[in-house]
Amino acid sequence: MFFNKIALIAALSTIASVSYAASADAFSFTYDPGSYRQATDVNEGVFSDNVNSNGYTTFDFNNGEVPGNDLVKYSFSQGSYSTTAYSGQTGIYSDVWAPSGANAEVNKSDYLAVFSDSDVTIQAQGNNTFTYFGFDAGALSVGNTLQFFNGTTLVKELTYNILNSMATVAAPQQGDQMNGFFQFFSEGTDDTFNKIVISQTDGGGFESDNHTFRVETVPEPSLTFGMLALAGLFMYKRQNKKLSQATKSA
């Protein structure tokens, strides 16, 4: 009986270790000029390559309203937002500072502008997490800040210097400020994020458009342990059966 208990504990420990080791990859992000949702639509900024793929959700701000659904929630730290172009306030509207197309085409659609008067928080709803986030960044300027959290834990922070050094699309209508599409990936349990905060810490604004997400449900801890326990019990019974057969053969 003592041996059987040791075997069960060892089986559970082995399964847990394999699960953790397989998920130890690092948070990563990439940049490219961006793609179009449709080849002929070049005046709405650029989109993720996944914009038309199953399992991905895109918010383009084109209706001028706060986006969101049962998976993703947007909130403004002031509780309200501006709809007036050139207001210099955090809001959703259309003006010359909208993130451009891949060839610096003028974006004529509504977009999200964040100024130092308030932050915008994007949160996965329920027991969900983001495994992908992509957005079109426009007119990058000093003070642009992007933070990724897992609950209250800061996973990654990106600022203007990093984003601007990667961007390649200079828009003449914005005084050649840089534009482009950035994509962020969670590749393991150590870099999971369920909250994104967009903020501006200096003069000017943080303009973005065409946010795309991939949302996944995280199993409850009790459910995960239960699955490990069942797997361990299966291994224990299998090993016990082999021992019994070996004893009978002897």
Protein Blocks (a to p, Z undefined) as FASTA:
>chain_A
ZZmmmmmmmmmmmmmmmmmmmmmcccdddddebicfblklmknopadfklmgghiacdeh
lnopacddfkbccddfklpacfbehklpacddddfklccdfkopacfbdcddddfkbccd
dddehjbddfbdcdddehiaehiacdddehjacfbdcdfklmmmmpmbdcfkloopacdd
dddddfbfklgcfbdcdddfbecjdddehiacdddddddfklmmmmmmmmmmmmmmmmmm
mmmmmmmmZZ
